Amino acid sequence: MQKKKLTELARVIRSKNAGPFELTFDIIFKDAEIYERVKRSGVFSRELFAELYRIPVDKVLLFCYFDQAYAIKATIARRTSSGTVGDSDVFGAQQHAPLLEVDIPWAE
């Protein structure tokens, strides 16, 4: 089966702080058909976020599909609080990068 990169299917892939101790991710799709196909693929899960961000599954605080917006939402605990010594992304705006390489099975 062919695959497509998430970047080919999503309109928005972003991350940002959800307070100083959490990061939130939004993946918003172009339309209902694409969103439903990605949702049915089963690729996205708490386990995927844990794997991508190298954290235990229990540190994935929220994972949900938001059908009304054709979106996937996830929130994870930050490794260090925002602005702490060693924090490389104070606003959390660059943490979506691992999502850019996610492949989705896609039969034409």
KOLTORTI-348878 format. One line per field, with one value per residue (C-alpha): residue number from 1; residue in three letters; x, y, z. Coordinates in nm, 4 decimals. Layout:
n: (NUM/...)
res: (ALA/...)
xx: (X/...)
yy: (Y/...)
zz: (Z/...)
//
This chain:
n: (1/2/3/4/5/6/7/8/9/10/11/12/13/14/15/16/17/18/19/20/21/22/23/24/25/26/27/28/29/30/31/32/33/34/35/36/37/38/39/40/41/42/43/44/45/46/47/48/49/50/51/52/53/54/55/56/57/58/59/60/61/62/63/64/65/66/67/68/69/70/71/72/73/74/75/76/77/78/79/80/81/82/83/84/85/86/87/88/89/90/91/92/93/94/95/96/97/98/99/100/101/102/103/104/105/106/107/108)
res: (MET/GLN/LYS/LYS/LYS/LEU/THR/GLU/LEU/ALA/ARG/VAL/ILE/ARG/SER/LYS/ASN/ALA/GLY/PRO/PHE/GLU/LEU/THR/PHE/ASP/ILE/ILE/PHE/LYS/ASP/ALA/GLU/ILE/TYR/GLU/ARG/VAL/LYS/ARG/SER/GLY/VAL/PHE/SER/ARG/GLU/LEU/PHE/ALA/GLU/LEU/TYR/ARG/ILE/PRO/VAL/ASP/LYS/VAL/LEU/LEU/PHE/CYS/TYR/PHE/ASP/GLN/ALA/TYR/ALA/ILE/LYS/ALA/THR/ILE/ALA/ARG/ARG/THR/SER/SER/GLY/THR/VAL/GLY/ASP/SER/ASP/VAL/PHE/GLY/ALA/GLN/GLN/HIS/ALA/PRO/LEU/LEU/GLU/VAL/ASP/ILE/PRO/TRP/ALA/GLU)
xx: (0.0000/0.1200/0.1808/0.1476/0.3283/0.1129/0.2350/0.0546/-0.2777/-0.2965/-0.3678/-0.2156/0.0417/0.1391/0.2598/0.2495/0.2685/-0.0352/0.0990/0.4602/0.4490/0.2633/0.2794/-0.0268/-0.0414/-0.3052/-0.3320/-0.6089/-0.7057/-0.8133/-1.1545/-1.3789/-1.2802/-0.9076/-0.9699/-1.1882/-0.9354/-0.6538/-0.8718/-0.9664/-0.6006/-0.5365/-0.1920/-0.2523/-0.2713/-0.1322/0.1327/0.2460/0.2903/0.4796/0.7079/0.7657/0.8449/1.0253/0.8050/0.6016/0.2430/0.1123/0.2816/0.0457/-0.2157/-0.4755/-0.5342/-0.8577/-1.0198/-1.2182/-1.4620/-1.6193/-1.2849/-1.1439/-0.8634/-0.6488/-0.5463/-0.2823/-0.1225/0.1944/0.3926/0.7045/1.0406/1.1361/0.9182/0.9081/1.1984/1.3977/1.7714/1.8091/1.4732/1.5404/1.1913/1.0366/0.7095/0.6852/0.6268/0.8893/0.7938/0.5654/0.8678/0.8513/0.4941/0.6128/0.7625/0.4557/0.3426/-0.0240/-0.1241/-0.3035/-0.4666/-0.5521)
yy: (0.0000/0.3487/0.6033/0.9784/1.2093/1.3871/1.7125/1.6213/1.5723/1.8252/2.1942/2.2763/2.0887/2.2930/2.2812/2.5349/2.5625/2.4667/2.6406/2.6082/2.2309/2.0968/2.1037/2.0775/1.9640/2.0356/1.8539/2.0011/1.8400/1.9961/1.8298/1.5653/1.2901/1.3194/1.3503/1.0383/0.8359/0.9341/0.8599/0.5155/0.4351/0.4027/0.5593/0.8242/0.7206/0.7974/0.5363/0.7159/1.0443/0.8624/0.7035/1.0249/1.2289/0.9501/0.9713/0.7149/0.6751/0.8125/1.1450/1.1785/1.3669/1.4071/1.2437/1.2977/1.3336/1.6550/1.5710/1.9169/2.0698/1.7690/1.7706/1.5591/1.7080/1.5831/1.7244/1.5920/1.6782/1.8801/1.7309/2.0630/2.3601/2.6435/2.8834/2.6581/2.6241/2.3677/2.4439/2.4879/2.6066/2.8472/2.8793/2.5142/2.6270/2.3981/2.0737/1.9583/1.8599/1.4805/1.4797/1.6007/1.2591/1.0506/0.8268/0.7467/0.4348/0.5668/0.3614/0.5744)
zz: (0.0000/-0.0790/0.1927/0.2184/0.4539/0.7060/0.5513/0.2279/0.4048/0.6869/0.6499/0.9905/1.2009/1.5037/1.8605/2.1397/2.5137/2.7169/3.0245/3.1411/3.1957/2.8909/2.5108/2.2927/1.9314/1.6683/1.3373/1.1237/0.7948/0.4685/0.4532/0.6087/0.3643/0.4362/0.8104/0.8186/0.6181/0.8527/1.1546/1.0181/0.9452/1.3180/1.2842/1.5495/1.9132/2.2563/2.1823/1.8661/2.0532/2.3293/2.0697/1.8722/2.1820/2.3711/2.6768/2.8697/2.7478/3.0780/2.9926/2.6945/2.8921/2.6171/2.2829/2.0961/1.7582/1.7210/1.4432/1.4181/1.3160/1.1242/1.3792/1.6069/1.9398/2.1827/2.4954/2.6545/2.9649/2.8886/2.9847/3.1441/3.2206/2.9700/3.0140/3.2453/3.1916/2.9151/2.7520/2.3804/2.2791/2.5291/2.3352/2.2322/1.8744/1.7161/1.8847/1.6036/1.3896/1.4577/1.3266/0.9861/0.9105/0.9999/0.7122/0.6553/0.4556/0.1480/-0.1251/-0.4261)
//
